[in-house]
Amino acid sequence: MTEKKLIAYFDCFSGVSGDMTLGALMHLGVPREWLEEQLRAIPLEEFRLELEDKTTHGISGKHAKVIVEHEPHARHFATIRDIITLSDLSPWVKEKGLAIFSRLAHAEAQVHGQAVDHVHFHEVGGTDAIADIIGSLLALEYLGVSEVQSSPLPHGTGFVRCAHGMLPIPAPATVLLLKDCPTYGTDVPCELVTPTGAAIVSTMAARFGPQPRMTIQGVGYGMGTRVLENRPNGLRVILGKPELLLQTDTVLTVETNIDDMNPEIYGYVQKKLFEQGALDVGWIPMFMKKNRPATLVRVLCPIHAKDEIARTLLMETTATGVRFFETARDKLPREEILLDTQFGQIRAKRITCPDGSVRITPEYDACEKIAREQGVPLVRVYEIIGKESE
């Protein structure tokens, strides 16, 4: 397995599905025998993983298929959660697998008006779908992928038959899964983005847009089952080494000046802004007209969160207006990890510096919880974890 420093860019010119994702990653060099052996860590029914060469519109790739001997009835989300949690998978694969299925469960629960734990997974709860999702995560781990990025996602038209009956394309759960993701419509008369594919990409992609600047290391094509007339039915995954260690994205800065508000309110407003998706909230002392002391409230947020952030500032403070503008950012690459410490596993970030060195930063909330529950000074918790992560 390679060291984790690569980007996997999902070029979804014909959408994305679970089997196409798995096929593309295996086309990049993940051995079938190794992957099948790793999937045995999941307590599932007897299955086998088939991988065949397939060419469409002159492009050759891999078609991955999970063959199940005796498929069980539909599973609840709680059952799948136990299957993943009790497996021998790596902590990273478990974490991402649970995140993907949790996202699926919440979407299905909203569509069908059910409690999350009682959602019946039909198509996406089968052994093949579980193997597609977990297999894709295992493949990303094998290839050394530290970040997934994706192109915007195309939607087809028409209807698709499933366990619940005939559903419009895109399926209702797919639409919810792709909330806040860039999509566009096509006249292709079939489902291009499946719920499984939508769940994988919407959970794993750190960014949507054009291919990032990177040195290409490999290209994999995962082929679907349908034959499309006006395009190859496949997913292209481009594996590359970042050309620049710094990551670039665009966020929104929303700000306002306040000179007449009870300072006790600021803490409440800050908490509410973070709950609504704010990336950072700052209070900056300043002087306004008539030499009044005031506070510049500056909020960084994703572009899609602007309306809710602005509404909160106008409803919860004495501000009568807000300013907003796009802000470009350069960021050090980072990934969330689970860190083994003497206090147990805690969430942390692995941050890569411009010179290639790495530093581990534990999450404050996790350290605070340890300090409170175990009676250890917070500064000491940081010292111990810092030494153990060196």
C-alpha positions as CSV (number, residue, x, y, z in Angstrom):
1,M,0.0,0.0,0.0
2,T,1.2,3.5,-0.8
3,E,1.7,6.4,1.6
4,K,-1.4,8.6,1.9
5,K,-0.6,11.7,-0.2
6,L,-2.7,11.3,-3.3
7,I,-5.9,12.9,-4.6
8,A,-8.6,10.8,-6.3
9,Y,-10.6,13.0,-8.7
10,F,-14.0,11.5,-9.7
11,D,-14.8,12.6,-13.2
12,C,-18.5,11.8,-13.3
13,F,-19.3,12.4,-17.0
14,S,-21.9,9.7,-16.9
15,G,-22.8,9.9,-13.2
16,V,-21.6,7.6,-10.4
17,S,-22.7,4.3,-8.8
18,G,-21.3,1.9,-6.2
19,D,-20.1,-0.7,-8.7
20,M,-18.7,1.9,-11.1
21,T,-16.7,3.4,-8.2
22,L,-15.4,0.0,-7.2
23,G,-14.5,-0.9,-10.8
24,A,-12.6,2.4,-11.4
25,L,-10.6,2.0,-8.2
26,M,-9.8,-1.6,-9.0
27,H,-8.7,-0.6,-12.5
28,L,-6.2,1.7,-10.8
29,G,-4.4,-1.4,-9.5
30,V,-6.3,-2.7,-6.4
31,P,-5.9,-6.6,-6.6
32,R,-9.2,-8.5,-6.7
33,E,-7.9,-11.3,-4.5
34,W,-6.7,-8.8,-1.8
35,L,-10.0,-6.8,-1.9
36,E,-12.1,-9.9,-1.6
37,E,-10.1,-11.1,1.3
38,Q,-10.4,-7.8,3.1
39,L,-14.2,-7.8,2.5
40,R,-14.3,-11.1,4.4
41,A,-13.8,-9.0,7.6
42,I,-17.4,-8.0,7.3
43,P,-19.9,-10.6,8.6
44,L,-22.0,-11.0,5.5
45,E,-23.6,-13.8,3.5
46,E,-21.4,-15.8,1.1
47,F,-20.4,-13.8,-1.9
48,R,-17.7,-13.5,-4.5
49,L,-16.2,-10.5,-6.3
50,E,-16.0,-10.6,-10.1
51,L,-14.0,-8.2,-12.2
52,E,-14.3,-8.2,-15.9
53,D,-12.8,-6.1,-18.7
54,K,-15.4,-4.0,-20.5
55,T,-15.1,-1.6,-23.4
56,T,-17.7,1.1,-24.2
57,H,-17.4,3.7,-27.0
58,G,-13.8,2.6,-27.5
59,I,-12.8,3.1,-23.8
60,S,-11.7,0.0,-21.9
61,G,-12.2,-0.3,-18.1
62,K,-13.3,-2.7,-15.4
63,H,-16.8,-3.8,-14.5
64,A,-17.0,-4.9,-10.8
65,K,-19.8,-7.1,-9.7
66,V,-20.6,-8.7,-6.3
67,I,-22.3,-12.1,-6.7
68,V,-24.4,-13.1,-3.7
69,E,-25.6,-16.7,-3.3
70,H,-28.5,-16.1,-0.9
71,E,-29.5,-12.5,-0.4
72,P,-31.2,-11.8,3.0
73,H,-34.3,-9.6,3.5
74,A,-33.9,-5.8,3.7
75,R,-31.7,-4.6,6.5
76,H,-32.3,-1.8,9.0
77,F,-29.7,0.9,9.4
78,A,-29.0,-0.3,13.0
79,T,-28.1,-3.8,11.6
80,I,-25.7,-2.4,9.1
81,R,-24.2,-0.2,11.8
82,D,-23.5,-3.3,13.9
83,I,-22.1,-5.2,10.9
84,I,-19.5,-2.5,10.3
85,T,-18.7,-1.7,13.9
86,L,-18.1,-5.4,14.8
87,S,-15.9,-6.1,11.8
88,D,-12.1,-6.2,11.7
89,L,-11.9,-3.3,9.3
90,S,-9.5,-0.4,9.9
91,P,-10.7,2.5,12.0
92,W,-10.6,4.8,8.9
93,V,-12.8,2.4,6.8
94,K,-15.2,1.9,9.7
95,E,-15.5,5.7,10.3
96,K,-16.1,6.5,6.6
97,G,-18.4,3.5,6.1
98,L,-20.6,4.5,9.0
99,A,-20.7,8.1,7.8
100,I,-21.8,7.0,4.3
101,F,-24.6,4.7,5.6
102,S,-25.7,7.3,8.2
103,R,-26.1,9.8,5.4
104,L,-28.1,7.2,3.4
105,A,-30.3,6.4,6.5
106,H,-31.1,10.0,7.1
107,A,-32.1,10.6,3.5
108,E,-34.2,7.5,3.4
109,A,-35.8,8.4,6.7
110,Q,-36.8,11.8,5.4
111,V,-38.2,10.4,2.2
112,H,-40.3,7.7,3.8
113,G,-41.2,9.5,7.1
114,Q,-39.5,6.9,9.4
115,A,-37.1,6.9,12.3
116,V,-33.5,6.6,11.2
117,D,-32.8,3.3,13.0
118,H,-35.9,1.8,11.6
119,V,-35.2,2.6,8.0
120,H,-35.4,-0.5,5.8
121,F,-32.5,-0.5,3.3
122,H,-33.6,-2.4,0.3
123,E,-31.3,-2.0,-2.7
124,V,-28.6,-0.2,-0.7
125,G,-28.8,-2.6,2.2
126,G,-27.9,-5.7,0.2
127,T,-24.7,-7.5,0.5
128,D,-23.6,-6.2,-3.0
129,A,-24.2,-2.5,-2.0
130,I,-22.4,-3.0,1.3
131,A,-19.5,-4.6,-0.5
132,D,-19.5,-1.8,-3.1
133,I,-19.3,0.9,-0.4
134,I,-16.8,-0.8,2.0
135,G,-14.8,-2.2,-1.0
136,S,-14.5,1.3,-2.4
137,L,-13.2,2.6,1.0
138,L,-10.7,-0.3,1.2
139,A,-9.5,0.5,-2.3
140,L,-9.0,4.2,-1.5
141,E,-7.0,3.2,1.6
142,Y,-5.0,0.7,-0.5
143,L,-4.1,3.4,-3.1
144,G,-3.0,5.9,-0.5
145,V,-5.7,8.4,-1.2
146,S,-5.8,11.3,1.3
147,E,-8.5,13.3,-0.4
148,V,-11.4,12.8,-2.8
149,Q,-12.6,15.5,-5.2
150,S,-15.4,15.3,-7.7
151,S,-16.8,17.0,-10.8
152,P,-20.4,18.2,-10.8
153,L,-22.9,15.4,-11.1
154,P,-25.3,14.8,-14.0
155,H,-28.9,13.7,-13.6
156,G,-30.9,11.6,-16.1
157,T,-34.6,11.7,-16.7
158,G,-37.5,9.3,-16.5
159,F,-38.5,6.8,-13.8
160,V,-36.8,3.9,-12.1
161,R,-38.4,0.8,-10.5
162,C,-37.3,-0.1,-7.0
163,A,-38.7,-1.9,-3.9
164,H,-41.0,1.0,-3.2
165,G,-42.4,1.2,-6.7
166,M,-41.8,3.6,-9.6
167,L,-39.7,6.6,-8.6
168,P,-38.8,9.7,-10.6
169,I,-35.2,10.1,-11.7
170,P,-33.2,11.3,-9.8
171,A,-34.6,9.2,-7.0
172,P,-35.9,11.2,-4.0
173,A,-33.1,9.9,-1.7
174,T,-30.5,10.8,-4.3
175,V,-31.7,14.4,-4.4
176,L,-31.5,14.7,-0.6
177,L,-28.0,13.1,-0.6
178,L,-26.8,15.6,-3.1
179,K,-28.0,18.6,-1.1
180,D,-25.3,21.4,-1.4
181,C,-23.5,19.4,-4.2
182,P,-23.3,20.9,-7.7
183,T,-25.5,19.0,-10.2
184,Y,-27.0,19.5,-13.7
185,G,-29.7,17.9,-15.8
186,T,-29.3,15.9,-19.0
187,D,-31.7,14.3,-21.5
188,V,-30.3,10.8,-20.8
189,P,-33.4,8.6,-20.2
190,C,-32.0,6.6,-17.3
191,E,-30.6,6.9,-13.8
192,L,-27.0,8.2,-13.9
193,V,-26.4,8.8,-10.2
194,T,-27.6,6.0,-7.9
195,P,-28.3,6.5,-4.2
196,T,-25.2,4.4,-3.4
197,G,-23.0,6.5,-5.7
198,A,-24.5,9.8,-4.4
199,A,-23.8,8.7,-0.8
200,I,-20.2,7.8,-1.5
201,V,-19.4,11.0,-3.4
202,S,-21.3,13.4,-1.2
203,T,-19.7,12.0,2.0
204,M,-16.1,11.6,0.7
205,A,-15.7,14.6,-1.7
206,A,-13.9,17.5,0.0
207,R,-14.5,19.7,-3.0
208,F,-16.6,19.8,-6.2
209,G,-15.3,21.5,-9.4
210,P,-12.7,21.2,-12.1
211,Q,-9.8,18.7,-11.8
212,P,-7.3,20.2,-9.3
213,R,-3.7,20.9,-10.1
214,M,-1.9,17.6,-9.8
215,T,0.6,15.3,-11.4
216,I,-1.4,12.3,-12.7
217,Q,-0.3,9.0,-11.4
218,G,-3.0,6.8,-12.9
219,V,-6.4,6.7,-14.4
220,G,-9.1,4.1,-13.8
221,Y,-12.4,3.5,-15.6
222,G,-15.3,1.8,-13.8
223,M,-18.0,0.7,-16.3
224,G,-21.7,0.4,-15.7
225,T,-24.1,-2.2,-17.0
226,R,-26.2,-0.1,-19.4
227,V,-25.2,0.9,-22.9
228,L,-25.7,4.6,-23.5
229,E,-26.0,6.0,-27.0
230,N,-24.5,9.4,-26.5
231,R,-21.8,8.8,-24.0
232,P,-19.7,6.0,-22.5
233,N,-21.4,4.7,-19.4
234,G,-18.5,4.8,-16.9
235,L,-16.8,6.7,-14.1
236,R,-13.3,8.0,-14.5
237,V,-11.1,8.3,-11.4
238,I,-7.9,10.2,-11.9
239,L,-5.3,9.5,-9.3
240,G,-2.7,12.3,-8.8
241,K,-0.1,13.9,-6.6
242,P,-1.0,17.4,-5.6
243,E,1.2,19.9,-7.6
244,L,0.9,22.3,-4.7
245,L,0.7,21.2,-1.1
246,L,-1.6,24.1,-0.4
247,Q,-5.3,23.5,-1.0
248,T,-7.4,26.3,-2.4
249,D,-11.1,26.9,-2.0
250,T,-13.6,29.8,-2.0
251,V,-15.8,30.7,1.0
252,L,-18.0,33.6,1.9
253,T,-17.2,36.3,4.4
254,V,-20.3,37.8,6.0
255,E,-19.8,40.7,8.4
256,T,-21.5,43.6,10.2
257,N,-20.7,46.3,12.7
258,I,-22.5,46.4,16.0
259,D,-22.2,49.2,18.6
260,D,-25.4,48.9,20.6
261,M,-25.8,45.3,21.8
262,N,-25.6,43.6,25.2
263,P,-22.2,41.8,25.1
264,E,-23.8,38.8,26.8
265,I,-25.6,38.0,23.6
266,Y,-22.4,37.4,21.6
267,G,-21.7,34.0,23.0
268,Y,-25.2,32.8,22.1
269,V,-25.0,34.1,18.6
270,Q,-21.6,32.5,18.0
271,K,-22.9,29.1,19.1
272,K,-25.9,29.4,16.8
273,L,-23.7,30.5,13.8
274,F,-21.5,27.4,14.2
275,E,-24.5,25.2,14.4
276,Q,-25.6,26.7,11.0
277,G,-22.4,25.8,9.3
278,A,-20.1,28.8,10.0
279,L,-16.4,27.9,9.6
280,D,-15.2,30.6,11.8
281,V,-16.7,33.5,13.8
282,G,-14.6,36.5,15.0
283,W,-15.3,39.6,17.1
284,I,-12.9,42.4,16.3
285,P,-12.9,45.6,18.4
286,M,-13.2,48.8,16.4
287,F,-14.4,52.4,16.7
288,M,-17.4,53.7,14.6
289,K,-18.9,57.1,14.0
290,K,-19.0,59.5,17.0
291,N,-16.0,57.6,18.3
292,R,-18.2,54.8,19.6
293,P,-16.5,51.5,20.6
294,A,-18.0,48.7,18.6
295,T,-17.5,45.2,17.4
296,L,-16.9,44.0,13.8
297,V,-18.6,40.6,13.5
298,R,-16.9,38.5,10.8
299,V,-18.2,35.1,9.8
300,L,-16.6,32.7,7.4
301,C,-19.0,30.2,5.9
302,P,-19.7,27.9,2.9
303,I,-21.4,29.9,0.1
304,H,-24.5,27.8,0.4
305,A,-24.9,28.8,4.1
306,K,-25.0,32.6,3.4
307,D,-28.8,33.1,3.7
308,E,-29.1,31.3,7.0
309,I,-26.0,33.0,8.4
310,A,-27.3,36.5,7.4
311,R,-30.7,35.8,8.8
312,T,-29.3,34.8,12.1
313,L,-27.2,38.0,12.3
314,L,-30.2,40.1,11.5
315,M,-32.6,38.2,13.8
316,E,-30.4,37.6,16.8
317,T,-28.3,40.8,17.0
318,T,-29.0,44.5,16.7
319,A,-27.5,44.7,13.2
320,T,-29.7,46.2,10.5
321,G,-27.6,45.0,7.6
322,V,-24.8,42.6,6.6
323,R,-22.1,42.7,4.0
324,F,-20.8,39.6,2.2
325,F,-18.1,38.8,-0.4
326,E,-16.3,35.8,-1.7
327,T,-13.0,35.0,-0.1
328,A,-10.3,32.8,-1.6
329,R,-8.3,30.6,0.8
330,D,-5.1,28.7,0.7
331,K,-5.1,25.8,3.2
332,L,-2.7,23.2,4.4
333,P,-4.0,19.7,3.5
334,R,-5.6,18.0,6.4
335,E,-7.5,14.8,7.1
336,E,-9.5,13.6,10.1
337,I,-8.1,10.6,11.8
338,L,-8.7,8.5,14.9
339,L,-5.7,8.6,17.2
340,D,-4.8,5.8,19.6
341,T,-3.8,7.2,23.0
342,Q,-3.7,6.1,26.6
343,F,-7.1,7.7,27.0
344,G,-8.5,5.6,24.1
345,Q,-9.2,6.6,20.6
346,I,-9.8,10.3,20.0
347,R,-10.5,12.4,16.9
348,A,-7.6,14.4,15.6
349,K,-6.4,16.1,12.4
350,R,-3.3,15.2,10.4
351,I,-2.0,18.4,8.8
352,T,0.7,18.4,6.1
353,C,3.0,21.4,6.1
354,P,4.6,23.0,2.9
355,D,7.9,21.2,3.6
356,G,6.1,17.9,3.7
357,S,6.3,17.4,7.4
358,V,3.2,16.3,9.3
359,R,1.7,17.5,12.6
360,I,-1.1,15.9,14.5
361,T,-3.6,18.1,16.3
362,P,-6.2,16.5,18.6
363,E,-9.7,17.9,18.6
364,Y,-10.3,20.3,21.5
365,D,-13.7,18.8,22.4
366,A,-12.2,15.4,22.7
367,C,-9.4,16.7,25.0
368,E,-11.8,18.7,27.1
369,K,-14.0,15.6,27.6
370,I,-11.0,13.6,28.8
371,A,-9.9,16.4,31.2
372,R,-13.4,16.6,32.7
373,E,-14.1,12.9,33.0
374,Q,-10.6,11.8,34.2
375,G,-9.7,14.8,36.3
376,V,-6.5,15.5,34.3
377,P,-5.5,19.1,33.6
378,L,-6.3,20.0,30.0
379,V,-2.8,21.2,29.3
380,R,-1.5,17.8,30.5
381,V,-3.9,16.0,28.2
382,Y,-2.4,17.9,25.3
383,E,1.1,17.2,26.4
384,I,0.5,13.4,26.7
385,I,-1.3,13.2,23.4
386,G,1.4,15.3,21.7
387,K,4.2,13.0,22.9
388,E,2.3,9.9,21.9
389,S,1.7,11.2,18.3
390,E,5.3,12.0,17.7
